[in-house]
Amino acid sequence: MDHLESLQQLAVSFGLGLLLGLERERSERSIAGIRTFPFISLLGTVCAQVGMVTTYWLIAAGMLAVTVIVTFANYTRLKSGEKDAGTTTEFAALLLYALGALIVVGNMEAVIVVGGVMVVLLHFKNPMHRLAAAVGEKDMRAIMQFVLISMIILPVLPQENYGPYQVWNPFKIWLMVVFIVGISLCGYVAYKIFGTRAGVLLGGIIGGMISSTATTVSFARRCATDASLAPLGALVIMIASCISFIRVLIEIAAVAPGAFVSIAPPIGIMLGWCVSITALLYFMSRDQKAELSEQKNPAEFKSALIFAALYALVLVGIAWGKEKFGSAGLYIVSIISGLTDMDAITLSTAGMAGSGGIETKMAWHAILIAAMSNLIFKFGTVAALGSAELTKRVGVAFGAALLGGAAILWLWPW
């Protein structure tokens, strides 16, 4: 090990310890703070550096020493009359020592990631406690169902192709289910943390993460009984629709990273155009308050099965349409699929483009056409369920978005 590498390890160790120590110093009275935590991380790094040239038992001895000191400090706090000394800081100190050693004997990038996660977990104590308190019996059951979906079912599925056109790979189909449910679940967790009384922007963002269509239905019904909510409803519906484009970009990056540069730009321009429309709506209704309606947990097993079936049908539909009608058949499937769900057509076409099954131009055309189809479907929902004022506002906003999408399809170079 050269001197430069050794100094780099010590610098990273010190910075990580300082960051964790600063968080502990500001958040609560504890056994270790902004000075002690850097010492703990540096001790781990130095023990590992010395152990590399002597014996690895030195690392274990250092861990034992830190454990004894932390235990004694906690015992002293309890003896002084503190009823609940807690153990979070103590475990953080032990893990920090291990990270300090891992910088030398392991992967420095992994240490930085784990250290960042530690800081976040320590800092967001109150929101996480609120989340735990807000999770009811139904939510807990649904979370366990997500564990079933992702950790039990997925690993045992075969990775072979079956069915018509050999496009059904059970493992890959279910992996997409896990991916989509995971994205929606992140939005649901945010909803549980911030509650129903979220701001306008946050309300639309959370609604879009969970389901832009469900958000559209919810606000259309609310505006039907209160016409004064129309400006706010149009804004939240448009924000949720913008988030659906961000979801599309995330999905493309996940399933077709090699083709992302070719597929993403026109979708990104469509997102930018929709954001511009949303900004105009925001300035027209920024003084109103938003309150999210009760959201359904997206990790329900039934929802996962429905998406898996839809995704499988889209895969067959694309293969059949491409064989019978060429690119026109793919676009017809995109229009039909996009009416109710953007995820299935995005994942399937992006995946095919990434594997070379279709050209990237056909992929982004299909995705953009599906997005436009989805906007038309949501407008129909607003017209059927919402007030006349909301229908007018959403119609103007979605109309402008559709014109932008048509311009991209026409003008974007192939």
Stockholm file with secondary structure:
# STOCKHOLM 1.0

chainA/1-414         MDHLESLQQLAVSFGLGLLLGLERERSERSIAGIRTFPFISLLGTVCAQVGMVTTYWLIAAGMLAVTVIVTFANYTRLKSGEKDAGTTTEFAALLLYALGALIVVGNMEAVIVVGGVMVVLLHFKNPMHRLAAAVGEKDMRAIMQFVLISMIILPVLPQENYGPYQVWNPFKIWLMVVFIVGISLCGYVAYKIFGTRAGVLLGGIIGGMISSTATTVSFARRCATDASLAPLGALVIMIASCISFIRVLIEIAAVAPGAFVSIAPPIGIMLGWCVSITALLYFMSRDQKAELSEQKNPAEFKSALIFAALYALVLVGIAWGKEKFGSAGLYIVSIISGLTDMDAITLSTAGMAGSGGIETKMAWHAILIAAMSNLIFKFGTVAALGSAELTKRVGVAFGAALLGGAAILWLWPW
#=GR chainA/1-414 SS CCHHHHHHHHHHHHHHHHHHHHHHHHHCCCSCCTTHHHHHHHHHHHHHHHHHHSCTHHHHHHHHHHHHHHHHHHHHHHHTTCSCCCSHHHHHHHHHHHHHHHHHHSCHHHHHHHHHHHHHHHHTHHHHHHHHHHCCHHHHHHHHHHHIIIIIIHHHSCCSCBSGGGCBCHHHHHHHHHHHHHHHHHHHHHHHHHCSCCCHHHHHHHHHHHHHHHHHHHHHHHHHHCGGGHHHHHHHHHHHHHHHHHHHHHHHHHHCGGGHHHHHHHHHHHHHHHHHHHHHHHHHHTTSCCCCCCCCCTTCHHHHHHHHHHHHHHHHHHHHHHHHHTHHHHHHHHHHHHTTCSHHHHHHHHHHHHHTSSCHHHHHHHHHHHHHHHHHHHHHHHHHHSCHHHHHHHHHHHHHHHHHHHHHHHHSCC
#=GC SS_cons         CCHHHHHHHHHHHHHHHHHHHHHHHHHCCCSCCTTHHHHHHHHHHHHHHHHHHSCTHHHHHHHHHHHHHHHHHHHHHHHTTCSCCCSHHHHHHHHHHHHHHHHHHSCHHHHHHHHHHHHHHHHTHHHHHHHHHHCCHHHHHHHHHHHIIIIIIHHHSCCSCBSGGGCBCHHHHHHHHHHHHHHHHHHHHHHHHHCSCCCHHHHHHHHHHHHHHHHHHHHHHHHHHCGGGHHHHHHHHHHHHHHHHHHHHHHHHHHCGGGHHHHHHHHHHHHHHHHHHHHHHHHHHTTSCCCCCCCCCTTCHHHHHHHHHHHHHHHHHHHHHHHHHTHHHHHHHHHHHHTTCSHHHHHHHHHHHHHTSSCHHHHHHHHHHHHHHHHHHHHHHHHHHSCHHHHHHHHHHHHHHHHHHHHHHHHSCC
//
